[in-house]
Amino acid sequence: MSELARSPLRALIVHDELAGGSAETRALAALVDALADLDVEVVAAYSAEDGEAVVRSDPSIDVAIVDWDLSGDPARTEELVALARSRNERLPLCLMTERTALGDVPLTTIRSVDEYVYLLDDTADWIAGRLRDAASAYRDSVVPVMLKALMAFAETHEYSWHTPGHEGGAAFRKSATGRAFYDFFGEQTFRSDLSISVGELGSLLDHSGPIGEAERNAARIFGADMTLFVTNGTSTSNRVVHQATAVAGDVVVDDRNAHKSMEQADTITHVIPVYMIPSRNRYGIIGPIPPSEMTEEAIAAKIKASPLAPDDAKPVIAMVTNSTYDGLLYHVPTVDEVLGSHVDRIHYDEAWYGYAAFNPIYDERHAMHSGPRPEGGPTTFATQSTHKLLAALSQASYIHVRNGRRPIDMPRLNEAFMMHASTSPLYAIIASNDVAAKMMEGRGGLVLTTEAIQEAVAFRKTVARAQRELGDDWFFGCWQADEVTDPETGAQVAFADAPDELLTTSPEPWLLHPGDTWHGFEGLPDRYAMLDPIKVTVLTPGMGVDGELESWGIPAALVTAYLDQHAAIVAEKTQDYSILFLFSMGTTKGKWGSLLTTLFDFKRDYDRNAPLADALPGVAAAGAGRYRGMGLADLAREMHETMRETGQMAAMQAAYANLPVPTMKNADAFAHVVRGTVQKVKVDDIAGRTVSMGVVPYPPGIPLLMPGENVGDADGPFVGYLKALQAFDRRFPGFEHDLHGVEHEDGDYVIYVVK
């Protein structure tokens, strides 16, 4: 059997008299010995509180036995049983009691318990055997089908005459270099790295055997009609969806706030894209696309305005990024009603949002939602990066499909899938997709997502309290409502004082309402958008509520550099005055506590203007003398003043409020790249030229220019924004912007354009 199966079964016994001289304690000791004889490891808890701590922290327990009369307080036992069952509906749960006391056990507890243990009526060996069998059956049930088949095959010790050539790791062990690799990853990694020739495991390409069964099980768990496992990330999943739904010359409708893989999908399918423009607030945070951009009239106008699309073209598919990078969530039924009324298929890129199906706070905010759907609604696709905010290996991804009008069947979808799938997939990635689904099944998904939300809310409230207690002194903030409505009283309550239950279970505190100052978005219907509580944006000082930079501020890039160099904390995204942190299922109090401590450390070093050589030694070294003699506050002041003088944020807003004019399709621009009919041009000389590759500033990661689009006039918004970024990079070495499609040559931005 596998390593999981070989590890000892574990039994939790919660009893406050595990040692003593009474008949009951002697029988209990005999039970512990009998379990040990059966290779069952006993975890002892001596109180209800101790038992609760184990239940919350140790998911490796295979069976739990709880004494009904813990410390003479059955009510505490009831609470412990309820907690254990709320966290895991499948865990074998046994109540230790006397037969005469069973009549005193409340019905709610009786319903939660699987079995009863009578220490003085049955032999220790018999009880231990029952417990061992229950634990073993449970252990078997938690391993999903694909992983179970892989584990079983990896232990057969067959001689194989097929790929991979390392033969279960044997080849690596013949070399000192290979041995180091083998020892680092361990034997099971290589024994489970198998060829597609292994029929017992089924095939990812025809969705047969255990792999196909695992995909169908994932579809059930996520609420899809069908699900495909993808082993090269959601970039590939996005390309598969569009390969299956669009052909050369078709018009597609894309969210301009799209991952680069959508540009690539448009390139390989030779389609003609038109774009919906998302909203944006004063911080540069990207919001949802307003419904006004999605109407049939609005899309028809975009098609008519395109120099590439036929005036009467009907889009074959539309794509929407949900959630946005910054955690803004759509009300999906509204999107399906407005956009789906005239586009037959909608693709929701949910790469950062695979957990939504498992917590009611996200009801109707994800593509596969279980709420009502209109008759004859659109076929919907959801692509999710299993590895991002679920629990899977890198490159693991899902494609979920819910068929509506113009459905797609598995054979047709699979033709596109096979164009992008390897014939030699890594089985460990496939198995991790299987495990990710199984982890979220039943109560598991609710428990895991709720804990992530609770940690995020705890961090947000702590920052809000710190801000309040510091009074007129400065500190960081979180992008969230300043006040929320208490549903009990209807009164407005400061976010820091809001009940945890409200913030962690209700969507109400996170909804965007028109006119609310905190979010800064305009033109969105009430409750159309919601902020995901686990995507926490920390705000740095400097941005006014009117969207103008204040006289004093701290650019966020300084803070993220400090976090990295002092505590090895890497943020998900840094914009001019905001930093995004993701509170995933793996986030702990210790992790966010370290983040909070380091933010206070930054404040201390800023307030004392700590020498840059101490505060940011890496930046000081990269500056090659540029920052000699400067302190942390000095550099913050100069950076902030530069951004005010150059109008960098205003230039960004202007650039993204407009769409460039396309002069050729993405595919035709890429053809120039392949043929070499391109040339490098400095940004200062680029006016009027057509870019051959997309220009995507990170952050925010939204394309500024798509392949085949014209950059416009020298004093236009696109050239103006690029020049503002270039000027900043020249002045502040070590803080250069990351722009895909732009090369840096002696301080100049250089871009490939069509000759």
N, C-alpha and C positions, 0 to 999 in steps of 0.2 A: 504494500500500500504506500501512499504518498507520505510526505513529511507531516502533513496535517493529520492524516489518519494514524500515523505512528505516535504522535504526541499523546500523552496520557489524557484520558477523559478527566473532567474536573467537576467535582460536586461541591456546591456551597451548602454548608450546614449552619443555620442560624439558631443558636441555642445558648441561653445564658448559664447553663450548667454542664459545660462540656467536660468538666473535671469535678470529681467528688466521690462520695461513697454510697450514694443512694442506688436503689435498684435501677432506676431510670438512667442515671449517669453511667452505671456499669454496662447497661444494654447499649447505650449510645457509644461508649468506648469500643464495645465489641463490633458495632456497626462500622465504625471508622477503620478498625483493623480488617474487617471483611472486605471493605471497599479497597483498601490498600492491596489485599491479596488478589483482587481483580484488576489491579493496575489503574485504579481510579484515584486520582489525587484529590484530597479533601482540603477545601478552603474553609477555615473556621471563622465565624463571626459571633461575638459574644453579646451582642445587643442589636436592637432594631436599627439603631443609628449606624452601627458598624455594617450591618447587612445592607442597608441602603447605599452606603458608600461603595461597597463591592458591586452591587447591582448597577450603579451609575457608571462605574469606571472599568469594569472587567467583562467585556463581551465574550470571553473565552469560557465562561461557565456553561456546562452542558446539562446540569440538572440542579435544582435548588430545593432544599428541604428546610422548612421553617417551623419552629415550635409555636404552637397556637398560644401558649401561655407565657410568652416572653415577658419576664419581669412582672408577671401577674397583671399585664395590661394588654388584653386582646385587641384593644383599639389600635395599638401600635403595630401589632401583627397585621391587622386589616390594611393599614397604610402601606406596610412593606409589600404585602401581596399585591395590592393595587398598583404600586409603583413598578414592581417586577413585570406584571402583566401589561401595563401601559407601554413599557419599553420593548417588550418582545412577546408577541402572542403565541409563539411556538415553543418557547422554553418550557421543558417539563417542570412543573411546579407542584411540590408535594407538601402537604400539611401534616406535621407531627402532632398527634393528639391521642387522647384516650377515647375509646369507643363511646363511653358515657358522656363525653364532652361534645361530641359531634353535633348534638342537637342545639348547642349554644352558638354554633358558627353561623354568622349572617349569610343570607342567600347570595349576596354579591360576592362574598369570599368563596362560597361553595362553587359558584359558577366560574371563578377564576382558577381554581385548583384542579390539577389533573389526577391526583392520587393522594391517598392518605397512608401515613406510616404509623403503625401501632407497635412501638418498641417492645412491649412486654407480652404481646400476643404471638408475634411471629419470630422466627429465628433470624439472627443477624445475617447469616449467609443468604437466606431467602430474600430478605429485604435488599441486601446489597446487590443481589442478582437482578432484582426488579429495577433498581435504580440504574445499574450499569446498562441494562437493555434499553431503558428509556433514554439515557444519555447518548448511547450509541446511535439509536434511531434519529435523535435530534441532530447529532453531529453529521449524520449522513444527509439529513434534509436541508442543511444550510449550504451544502456544496451544490452549485447549479450544474446543469446537465453537461455543458461543454467542458467546464473545468473538471468535472468528475471523470468524463471520458479521457481527457488528457492526462489526468493523474494516473488513471488505471493503465493507460498504454505506456506511460513513461516508466512504469514499474515492471513491465513484462520481460525486460532484459533480452529482447530479441536481437539477433544479428540482422542488421539491415544492409541491403545492397543498393540503396538509393540515397539521394541527397537528404540533408546537408552532409558534406564530406567530413565534418568534424566527428561524426559518428557518436553522438551523445557526449561529446567532450573529449573523446579518446585522442583525437589529433592534437588538441591543445596541450595535453599532458606530455607530449613528446618533445616539447620545446620549453626552454626556460621562460621565454616571453609568453608563450601560450599558457604555461602553467600559472603565471601571475594573473593572467586574465581569467582563467578557470577558477582559481582560488578566490578571486574577488567576487565573482558572481555566484559561485556555488554549483554543485552538481545538478540540482533540479532544473536550473536555467537551461542547461545543455541537453539534458535528457528529454525535456519538453519542447525542444526546438526540432521540429519534425518536418518531413516532406509532405507535400500535397498528395503523395502516393499512398499515404496511410488512410485506407478506406474506412477504418473503424471510427475515425473522427469526423467523417463527412467532408463536404467541400464548401469553401466560402464562395466559390464561383457559381455553383448551382444550388447553394443553400439547402444542402441535403444533410442527413445524419444528425449527430449532436449539434453541429453548427446551426443547421436550419432550425432545429428545435429550440435552440437558445435564442435565435432571432425572433421566432414566433412568441416565445415567452416574454421577451423584451417588449414586443409590440403590445401584448396584453397588459404588461405592467405600466407602460407609458401611455396607454390609451390610443394606440395607432391601429390602423388596418393592417399595416405591414411595416417591418423594420429591417433595415440592412445594417450589418456591421461593416465599418470601413476602417482600414488599417493604415491610412496615410493622412489622417487629420481631416478636419472639417473643410479645409481648403479643397481637398479632393471631393468631399461630399457635395459641396456647392457646385463644383464643376460637373459632377455626375447628374445632379438634378437638372441643370440647364442643358446638358448634352442630351438628356432624355426628353426634353420638352420643346426645344427650339432648334431651327435649322437656318442655314444661310439665308439672309434677306428678311427673316422675321423681325418684328419689332418687339422688344422687351422693355418693361418698365422697371428701373432700378432705383432703389434708395441711394441717394448720393452719399449717404453715410454707410458705405459698404466696405467690407474687407477687400483687399487686393485680389483675392481669388475670384470675386465677381467680375472684375475687369478681365481676368484671365479666362473666365467662362465665356464672356462676350467675345473674346478674341478667338478662341478655338471653335466657337459655333458660328462665327461670321455674321452675328446678328447686328441689328441697329438699336442701340439703347437710347431711351429718353429717360430723364431723371426727375425724381421727386426730391424737392429740397427740404431737409429737416429744419426744425426750429433750432435756435441757438440763443443762449443767454449772455449776460454781461461777462461772465467768467470764461466764455468760450466753450462752455459745456453744451454738448450736443443733445438736443431733445428729440421728441418724436416728429414725424411728418404730420403736419396738420391735415385733417380730413379734407380741407379745401383743395389740397394738392392731389387728392386721390379720386376726385369725382370724374365721371365719364367726360364731362365738359373740359375739365382741366387737363386730363390726359390727351384728349383729342386736340386741344390747343397746342400741347407740347409736340405732338406728332406733326401737326401742320407747320409749326415753327421750325422743325428740323429740316435742314437742307438735304438730309440723306434719306428720310423716310417718305414713303408714298402717303399722300394726304389722307387716304381712306383706310390706312392700315389699321388692323385690330391687334392689340398686343396679345401674345400667346402666353405670357407669364409675367408676373410682377414679383419683385423681391423686397422684403422689408427686414431691417435689422432689429431684432427684438430679443433681449433688451438692448438698448443702446449701450455703447461702451461705458457710459457713466451711470448706467443702472436705471434708465427711464423705461418703463414698461407700457405697452399699448393695451387698451381694451380691445382684445382681438375680435369679439363679435362686431364691434363698430367698424374695424378695418375690413372684415369679411363682408359686411353689409355695403360699405361705401365703395371700396376698391373691388371687392369680389362680385359686385353687381354687374360689372362689365368686363372683368378679366377672369377667365375660367380657372386659372391656377395661380395660387399665391405661395411663394416660398418664403418662409420665415427663417432667417439665419439666427439661430438661437445658440450659437457656439458657446456663449458665456452664461447659459441659462437653462442647463439641462435638468436642474433640480425642481423646476417650478411645479411639476405635476404632483408633487408630494406634500405640499403644504397649502391649506385653504386660504392663506393670506394672498396667494397668487391666483385664486380662482378667476377664470375667464381672461387671464393675462398671458396665456401661452397658447401655442398653435394647436396642441392636442387636448385642449381643455374639455372637460366633461359637461359643460353647460349646454343650453339649447343652441341648436344650429338651424339656420333657415333652410327650408325645403329648396333643393336645387342650388345650394350654396357652392362656393368654389372648392375644387380639390386643393388641399393644403399639404405642403411639405414642411418639415422641420428638420434642420441639420444642427446637431449638437456635438460639441467637443466633450466627449465623456471624460477626458483627462483633465479638463480645465477645472470645473467646479463640482463634478462628481468624483468618483474614486476609480481611476483606471490608469493604465500606462500611457505615456506620451504617444501621440498619433492615433489613439483610439477615438472613434467617432461613430455617431448614429445618423442614419437617414430614416425619419419616420414619415409615413404617408397616411393621410385620412382622405379617402376618395369622396368627391362630390360630383358635380356635373363635369363632364369630360374627364372621367377617371383614367387612371393608368394602372395596368396590370403588371404583375411581377416579371413575366417574360420580356416585356418591352423595357421596363426599367432596368432589368438585369443586363440587357445589351449595352446600355450606356455604362452601367456599373463595371462590366468586364473590360471596357476600354481603358479604365483607370485603375483597375485592381491588379495586383501582382499575382502571378501564378505560384509564387513562393512566399505566401504571407507568414508573418511571425505568429505562431499559435498563441504565444503568451499575450499578445495584444488582443486577439480574438477572445481568449478566455477572460481577460480583464473587462471587456465589454459585457460578457456574461455575468461576471461578478458584480459589476456596477449596477446592473439591473436587479440582481437578486438582493443586494444590500438595501435597495430602496423599496422592496416589496413589503406590503402590509404596514405594520407599525414602524418598521425600520426607517423608511423615508421620512415620515413625520418627525420621529425622534431626532434624526440627524439634522434635518433642515431647521427644526425649532431650536436646537442648540446653537447652530450657526447664527440664527437671528438673535438669540439671547445674548451671545457674546458681542455682536455688533451693536446692539442696543445699549449694553453695559458700557462699551467704549464711548458711544455717542453721549450718553448721559454724564459720564465722568468728565469729558471735555467740556460739556455745557456747564457743569458745576464749577469747574476750574475757571472758566471764563467769568462766571458770575462772581466768584469769590475774589478774583483778582481786581474786580471793579474797574477803575480807570486805567490800570496797568494793562498792557497788551498780552494777548495769548492767541493761540490758534482757535479756529472755530470749525464746526462741521456744517456742511451744506444740508440743511434740513429745516423744517418749520420751527420758528421760534416758540410757538405755542401750539398746543393741540386741544381739541374739545373733549372734556371729560363726559363720556356718555351717560354717567350716572346723574350728573348735575346740570349738564349743558354749559358749564362754565369753561372759560379758557384757562388752561394750566400751562405754566412754563414747561418746556420740553424736559428740563432736568428733573421736574417734579412729577411728571406724568407716570401713571401706574405702569409697571413693567408688563402686566397682562395685556393692557391696551396696546402698547407699542409692539409687542411680540406676536400678537394673534390677530389683530384687526388691521385691515388695509387703510382705514380712515385716516390715521395720522400721516400717512404717506402719499395721499392723493394730492394732485395739483389742482388748485382752484384758481379761476381767473382773478387777476388783481392781487394775488398773494405776492408780497414783496420778495420773500425769501427765494423763490425759484426763478423769477425774472423772465419767464417765458410769456409771450403774448400770442393771442390768436388760437389758443387751444380750448376746446370745449371743457366744461367742468367734468372732472373725474375721468376724462379720457386717458390721462397719463398718471402713472404712479411711480414713486421712487422706491427702488428695491432697498430694503433696510440693510442688506449685507454688503452693498457696494457703497463704501464710506468715502466721501470726498472731504478731505481736510482743507480748509481755506487758510491762506496766509494773508496777513494784513496788506492793504494797499488799494483794494478795489472798492469804489463807492457804489452805493445803491443805484446811482444814476448812470453807471457804466463808465464813468470817468475815473482815471487813476488819481488817488489822493496824493497830497504833498509828501506823505511818508508811506513807505511800504517795504515788504520783504519778498522779492521774487521767489517762487516756489523751488526753482532749480537749486538755489542755495541750500534749502532745507533738505531736499532729497540727497544732495551730495553729502551733507552732514550725516544723515541717517545711515547712508551706505558706509562711510568711512569710520563712523564711531560705533555702530552696532550691527553692521552687516545686514541692515534692513533695506530691502529693495522694494520700492513702490511699484504698483502696476502701471501708473501713468502720471506724468507730471506736465501740467500746463503752466501758464504764466503765473497764476496766483491760486492754483489748486493742485491737490495731490490725491490720487485715487488709490485706496487700499481695498482689497477683496477679502472679506471674511468668509472663507470657505469652511467646509465641514471639518477641516483639520485645524482650524484656529482655536487656540486656547487662551485662557486668561493670562498665562505666563507670556505668551507671544504678544498680545496687545498691551500687556503691562509694560513690556520692554519698549514698545513703540511710544507709549505715553511718557515713560521716563526719559527717553531720548529727546522727545519734543521739549520737555522741561530743560534738559541739558542744553539744547540749542538756545532756548531763551536766556539761560544764564550766560552762555558765551557771547550771545549777541549783546546783552545788556552791558557786559563789561568790555565789549569790543575786543574779544580775544584775538591775539595775533593769528593771522591766517595760516601761518606755518604750523600752529597748534590746532586750530579749529578745523582747517581743511588742508592737511599737508599734501594730499594728492593734487589738489587744485593749485596750490602754491608752486609745486614742482612743475606741473604742466605749463604754468604760465611763463616759465623761463625768465623770471625777473620782473614780469609785468606787474605782479602784485606785491613787490618787495615793500615792506614797511606797513602794509595795509592790515587792518583788523576786519573781523567778520562784519561788523556794522558798517565799516567804510565801504566794503565791497557791495553790500546790500543797497546802500544809499546810491552808489554810482550806477548800479544796474537798474534800479528803479527809476532814477532820473533819466537814464538813457531811454528806457521804454516810454517814458512820458514824452520826451523830446521827439523821438522818431515816430510816435503814434503807432507803435507796432500792433497793439490790440485793435485799434480802429481799422488798421490796414487788413487785419485778419477778418474782421467782421465784414468789411466791404468785399473782400475777395470771395468769401463763402456765401454772400447774399446774392451773388451773380453766377450765371453759368457761362462758361466759354462757348464759343461757336465751333461746332465740329466741322472739319473740312474733309474728313474721310473716316471710314469705319476703323474700329480698334484693330481688326484683322489686317486691314490694308496698311496701317501704320506699322504693325509688327512685321509685315512683309518687307518694308524698307529696312528694318533692323536686320532681318535675315540676309537680305541682299547687300547690305552695307551701303545703301544709298542714304546715309545720314551723316551729319557733321556735328561737332561739338561747338557750341556757341556760348559765350559769356552772357549772364543774365543782363548785363548792361546793354547788350547788343541784340537781345532776343525779340524785341517788339515785332509783331506781325508774323512770327514764325509758327510752324505747326510742330508740336512735340511728337517724337516717335515713341516715347515711353512715358508712362504715367509719372506725374510729380505729386508725391504724397508726403506732406510734412507730418512728422511724428513728434509730439502729439499735435493734433488730435487724431491723426490717422485717416482723415477723410481726403480723398483725392482733390487736389487743387486743380490739376489738369489731367485729363484722361488722354491716352494715346490717340492721336489724330485730331486733337483740339488745338485751336489757335490761341496764343497767349495774349493777343490783343495789343492795344497801343502802349507806348512807352510810359504814359502817365495813367494807364488803366489800373484796375484793382489787382490783377494777377502779378504783373511786373512789380507793382508798388509793394505788395506783400513780400515777394521774394527779395527785393532790395532791402526792405526793413530787416528781414532775418539775416541777410548777408552782412549788413552793417553791425548788427549785434554780435555776430560770430567773430568778426574782425576785431572787435573791441574787447571781447571776453573769452580768451582761450581757455579751453577746458569746459566750456558751456555751449559748444557748438550744437546747433539743431540737427536732428536726424531727419533727412529728407530723402526718401526713396526717389531715384531718378535724377538726383543731383550729385555731381562730383565736386570736390573741393580742390582747387588748384591755386596755391599761393594766395589764399584769402578770397578768391573769386568763386562764385557759383557757376558751374558749367553744366549745360543741359544738351542732350542729343536732340536734334531737330531733323525733320525731313529736308533733304537737299532740294 
